[in-house]
Structure formats: structure tokens, C-alpha cells
Amino acid sequence: MTTITAPLLARAEQSADVGELTLEQRLGGAWQELHDHGAAACPVCGDRVTLAGDAGRCDRCGSELR
């Protein structure tokens, strides 16, 4: 399970103002890539998330996408 802290959320909201992806867009993109290709970049640490059943799990930090 991944915990998202308030400073990270604040940064994600600010980045939307300068043309970067929002947190929702990053998670959605990772989820789509995971299902399309079986792997994606981890939205938490940037390493590799691989498909395991109906979820994705990061090889490095252990975060899960469900």
C-alpha cells in the first residue's frame, strides 16, 4: 500500500498550474501502460511496476496499483 502525504498532494496540484501531469493523470497513465504492456514506471519511485494478477507491484519500493 502506498501512502501519499500532504506535501506530495500540494506539489501535484501546483504542477497542474505549470503544465505538468496531475497525480490523477500520472496514476491513470501508469495503470493504462501497465495493462497495455505488462509494466510501467512507478509513480512513487520511478522504478518498474509489473502486473501481478489484477494489481501492479513495484519491484523496488513495493507500492501497489489497484
Number of C-alpha atoms within 10 A of each C-alpha: 9 10 7 9 8 9 9 11 13 10 12 17 16 14 14 13 10 8 8 13 16 17 17 11 12 17 16 14 15 20 23 14 15 22 15 10 10 14 20 23 18 26 20 16 13 12 13 17 28 20 18 12 7 8 14 24 22 22 13 12 15 15 18 19 22 9
